Amino acid sequence: MTALLSRGGMGGGDIKLAAMIGAFTGLQGSIAAFVMSSLAGGLWALYLLITKKADRKTAIKFGPFLALGGWLAYLYGERILQAYFLFLR
């Protein structure tokens, strides 16, 4: 499923890592992990663009950000989701 949604942007290792994150954190934790990893990767890409260390065509590995998001979701996933739902109210 993730391979189809990413249109070739994610490799097989990223997909396996996402599956393991889902196995350890459940559906809600895996969604939180994916959102946090996307935010972290986006912030890193923005930093690289601003400092002119990369351009828009530069490939950035997503695995480290996915691992960071999975780790944060495993440790603090419940608190992060509670804070997010409080923010939505």
C-alpha angles and dihedrals in degrees: 000000000000091000090056094047095048094053092221095315094114122060128218093265092056091051093050091048090051089051091052091048088053091049092054101037105029127226097307092046093049091051090049090047092051093048093048093046091049091051092048092047091047092051090049091050090049090051091050092049094048093049091045091236090127140015132220093275096054113115116230121199110241098195098084091050091047090051090049092049091048092050092049091046091050093051103033106010096119093049092046092052092047091051090048093051091047088052091053093055 
